[in-house]
Amino acid sequence: MSISLTPDQERFIQTKLQSGKYRSAEEALEIALRLLDEYDRADAKWIEDVREKIDAAILASDKTPPIDGEAFVNQVLERFRQGHQAQA
């Protein structure tokens, strides 16, 4: 496989090589690919966690009585007014 890099990417790799931290461009790219794989796995894990939380919220909502939206908003506004008056 042949890979073409942009001039900025080449400069980036050259800077890393000059720092002495990496022995070759291949080593730097190997590490970059390993990190990309870790990122992809972490992203997949995050998606799985969010889906589990959504499923748990749906299950909990099935067991919770419905809330009157207008009454809820009025309660929130009243708590806000009370908090604001307490600060004054």
N, C-alpha and C positions, 0 to 999 in steps of 0.2 A: 504494500500500500504506500502510496506517495501522498504526502501532506503538504499543502501550500499554506504558508503563514503570511499574514499582513506584515508590513514593515514594523508596525507598532508591536505586534506579537513577537517578532524576531528580536526587537530591541529589549522587550521585557525578558525574554529568555536569556539573552546575552547578559543583561544586568544581573540576573540570578546566578548565571555561571561565573561572572566576574566576582560576585560576592564570596565565592568559594564554597557555598553551601551545597551546590550540586556539582557532580563530576562531568555530566554530559547533558545535552538537550534531551536525550532519550530518558534519562533519569527524571528530569524535571517534568517531562510529559507523562511519564508513568505515574508520578505522584499526583499530577493534575487529574489524570483519568481515575485514579483511585478515589480522590476527593469527590469527583463528579459522581461516581458510583455511590459513595456514602451519602451525598446530597440527595440523590434519587431515592435511596432507601429511606432516608429520613423523611422525605416528602411523602412517600407512600405510607409510612407509619403515621404521619400527621393526618393524612386523609382518612386512614382507617380509624384513628382516634376520634376525629370529628364525626365520622359516620356513626360510631358507637354512641357518642354523646347525643347526636340527633335522635337515634333510635331510643335511647333512654329517656330523652325529653318527650318523645311521642308517647312512650309507654306511660310515663308519669302524667301526661296530659289526659290520657284515657281514664285515669283514676281520679282526676281532679275535676270538681264541678265547674261548669262554665262561669266566667266572670262577665258581668255587665260592663262593657267597655266605657260607657259614659260614667258610671258610678266609680270605676277604677280611676279614670282621669280626674274626676272631681276629688277623690281621696288624695291623690298625689298632689293636686293643686292646693288642697287644704293643708297638707303637711308642709308644703313649701311656704305657704303664707305664715303658718305658725312658726316655722324655723326663721323666717325673715323677720317676723315681729319680735322674736326672742333676742335677735341680734341687735335690734334698734334700741 
